[in-house]
Amino acid sequence: MATASSAGSSPGRASRSTDRTDPKTPKSVTAWERALSVTRGATTRAARTLRVGFVASAANERTQLIIADFARRRPGWRVQMRQTQWTDPTAGLATGEVDVALLRLPVPAQSDFDVEVLLTEPRWIALPAGHRLAGEDRIRFQDLYDEPFVATPAESGEWRDYWLAADEREGHPVRIGAVAHHPDEWLNAIAHGQGISLTPEATARFYQRPDVVYRPVTGVSPSQIGVARPHTQLVDDAVDAFILSCRAVCSDTASQAPA
């Protein structure tokens, strides 16, 4: 998937990706790393900076609106957006590198975070332009079971399985054609015919290129974008304000703008 936004039924482990290893996700955080993240957090607070993690397109077209709303709520503060590769679907939240994050759900160890769903959008399929189904207006997911897929790294755990729809294949195993760590690698793998991939509908707007096509796909659950903070986070007025901005923007534009 390219942009980085609930899983369906669970037919069993037979549907899991065939080259899956046992990932250690989220990354375990040592006492030293946690102390370092606290120090960094204090430094950014002193600089009136809020660190916001995100994967790919964050909250889509609403991202800049959220940042602008936060600036009105917290004059003098700035937002530092931090993008991560797909090895960490929590966008630095699990390791304490950011204060709050805009995430594509579900993420590994999601129960460790306070998560609020902001947006829901369909999952589409990304195909090379010369694919046999590229001319279709809509594609059934069942017709893609035997296709090779471009996967995120094994370290991304259940996030990888979700974007392979591993639990929505009626027991059919996943074929992995390539592994991608970021959107450019993902797009190149698809364009070169190494595999296809599920992706949020918004990807068709954010990652257009002539050798990749995007089509609606039926038979898979939709994607969700959420704002998340750690359960253990101390009271933080800046994070509270950012979450309020997320709520305000996403509720105000839900019926006006694309997901």
Buried (B, 14 or more C-beta within 10 A) or exposed (E): BBBBBEBEEEBEEEBBBEEBEEBEBBBEEEEEBEEBBEEBBEEBBEEEBBBBBBBBBBBBBBBEBBBEBBBEBBEEBEBEBBBBBBBBBBBBBBBBBBBBBBBBBBBBBBEBBBBEEBBBBBBBBBBBBEBEBBEBEEBEBEBBBEBBBBBBBBBBBBBBBBBBBBBBBEEBBBBBBBBBBBBEBBBBBBBEBBBBBBBBBBBBBBBEEEEBBBBBBEBBBBBBBBBBBBEEBEEBEBBBBBBBBBBBBBEEBEEEBEB
